[in-house]
Amino acid sequence: MTMALSAEQILAANDLGLLEVPVKEWNGSVFIRVMSVAERDAYERMWIGKKETGIENFRTEYLQRVLCDEAGKLLFTHDQIEQLGKKSAAVMSRLFERAMKHNAMSEADVEELGKG
């Protein structure tokens, strides 16, 4: 049986891992980081109940929050979301799928956001 963790041990644990993803179209790799629960909650609050009005920049808003360098530093600022949205849909969709999986976010989670 494993030992029960203390609050200090849980708070000290590095559980926000990085995933390296090769992007052949860009001749290199990017990293995808795990969002903290506070970051994910803030992201989800933006979309609650927007199914009827549409969700503009859903993928690029998400990717802006998780694409990073090997040190975990975000690659893009919020001001660059429009530019990021002009990249290849094929590449961005592939990165979005990997980012969702790496962050344990499912299609059902996305559907639930739209319902509000």
SULQUI-V93163 format. One record per residue. N is the residue number from 0. RES is the residue in one letter. SS is DSSP state (~ for helix, > for strand, _ for the rest). PSI is psi in radians with two decimals (none if undefined). D_CENTER is the distance of its C-alpha to the mean C-alpha in Angstrom with 2 decimals. Layout:
BEGIN
n & res & ss & psi & d_center
N & RES & SS & PSI & D_CENTER
N & RES & SS & PSI & D_CENTER
END
This chain:
BEGIN
n & res & ss & psi & d_center
0 & M & _ & 2.46 & 33.88
1 & T & _ & 2.76 & 31.17
2 & M & _ & 2.47 & 31.58
3 & A & _ & 2.41 & 29.92
4 & L & _ & 2.59 & 27.46
5 & S & _ & 2.90 & 28.25
6 & A & ~ & -0.71 & 26.04
7 & E & ~ & -0.73 & 26.38
8 & Q & ~ & -0.72 & 25.27
9 & I & ~ & -0.81 & 22.14
10 & L & ~ & -0.48 & 21.22
11 & A & ~ & -0.26 & 22.08
12 & A & _ & 2.35 & 20.06
13 & N & _ & 1.67 & 17.29
14 & D & _ & 0.23 & 14.74
15 & L & _ & 1.14 & 11.54
16 & G & _ & 2.85 & 12.03
17 & L & > & 2.57 & 11.13
18 & L & > & 2.13 & 11.30
19 & E & > & 2.30 & 13.41
20 & V & > & 2.00 & 13.26
21 & P & > & 2.42 & 16.47
22 & V & > & 1.66 & 16.59
23 & K & ~ & -0.58 & 20.31
24 & E & ~ & -0.41 & 20.40
25 & W & ~ & 0.06 & 19.44
26 & N & _ & 0.77 & 21.71
27 & G & > & -2.82 & 19.36
28 & S & > & 2.72 & 16.12
29 & V & > & 2.89 & 12.75
30 & F & > & 2.57 & 10.75
31 & I & > & 2.22 & 7.22
32 & R & > & 2.75 & 7.04
33 & V & _ & 2.31 & 6.73
34 & M & _ & 2.61 & 6.27
35 & S & _ & 2.86 & 9.86
36 & V & ~ & -0.60 & 11.27
37 & A & ~ & -0.71 & 12.45
38 & E & ~ & -0.73 & 9.25
39 & R & ~ & -0.72 & 7.99
40 & D & ~ & -0.75 & 11.60
41 & A & ~ & -0.73 & 11.80
42 & Y & ~ & -0.81 & 9.09
43 & E & ~ & -0.64 & 10.94
44 & R & ~ & -0.54 & 14.23
45 & M & ~ & -0.51 & 13.83
46 & W & ~ & -0.13 & 14.08
47 & I & _ & 2.20 & 16.60
48 & G & _ & 0.28 & 19.68
49 & K & _ & 0.23 & 18.78
50 & K & _ & -0.73 & 19.67
51 & E & _ & -0.64 & 23.09
52 & T & _ & -0.19 & 22.27
53 & G & _ & 2.71 & 19.37
54 & I & _ & 1.69 & 15.77
55 & E & _ & 2.33 & 15.87
56 & N & _ & 0.50 & 13.03
57 & F & ~ & -0.87 & 10.60
58 & R & ~ & -0.80 & 8.77
59 & T & ~ & -0.62 & 9.38
60 & E & ~ & -0.71 & 8.46
61 & Y & ~ & -0.87 & 4.82
62 & L & ~ & -0.59 & 5.25
63 & Q & ~ & -0.54 & 7.44
64 & R & ~ & -0.20 & 5.48
65 & V & ~ & -0.36 & 4.19
66 & L & > & 2.22 & 7.31
67 & C & > & 3.06 & 10.16
68 & D & _ & -3.10 & 13.71
69 & E & _ & -0.26 & 15.41
70 & A & _ & -0.05 & 15.96
71 & G & _ & 0.08 & 12.38
72 & K & _ & 2.24 & 13.22
73 & L & > & 2.45 & 10.85
74 & L & _ & -0.55 & 12.40
75 & F & _ & 2.55 & 12.35
76 & T & _ & 2.93 & 13.64
77 & H & ~ & -0.54 & 13.35
78 & D & ~ & -0.25 & 16.73
79 & Q & ~ & 0.11 & 15.58
80 & I & ~ & -0.73 & 13.46
81 & E & ~ & -0.75 & 16.69
82 & Q & ~ & -0.74 & 17.41
83 & L & ~ & -0.60 & 14.07
84 & G & _ & -0.18 & 14.88
85 & K & _ & 0.01 & 18.10
86 & K & _ & 2.93 & 16.82
87 & S & _ & 2.24 & 17.68
88 & A & ~ & -0.63 & 16.40
89 & A & ~ & -0.83 & 16.94
90 & V & ~ & -0.85 & 14.87
91 & M & ~ & -0.65 & 11.92
92 & S & ~ & -0.72 & 12.20
93 & R & ~ & -0.77 & 12.44
94 & L & ~ & -0.68 & 9.35
95 & F & ~ & -0.78 & 7.42
96 & E & ~ & -0.76 & 9.44
97 & R & ~ & -0.70 & 8.90
98 & A & ~ & -0.72 & 5.12
99 & M & ~ & -0.80 & 6.16
100 & K & ~ & -0.78 & 9.09
101 & H & ~ & -0.48 & 8.01
102 & N & _ & 0.20 & 6.39
103 & A & _ & 0.72 & 9.57
104 & M & _ & 2.25 & 8.65
105 & S & _ & 2.92 & 11.66
106 & E & ~ & -0.62 & 13.39
107 & A & ~ & -0.66 & 15.63
108 & D & ~ & -0.75 & 13.05
109 & V & ~ & -0.77 & 12.37
110 & E & ~ & -0.74 & 16.19
111 & E & ~ & -0.64 & 16.87
112 & L & ~ & -0.76 & 15.00
113 & G & ~ & -0.54 & 17.25
114 & K & ~ & -0.61 & 20.28
115 & G & _ & none & 19.89
END
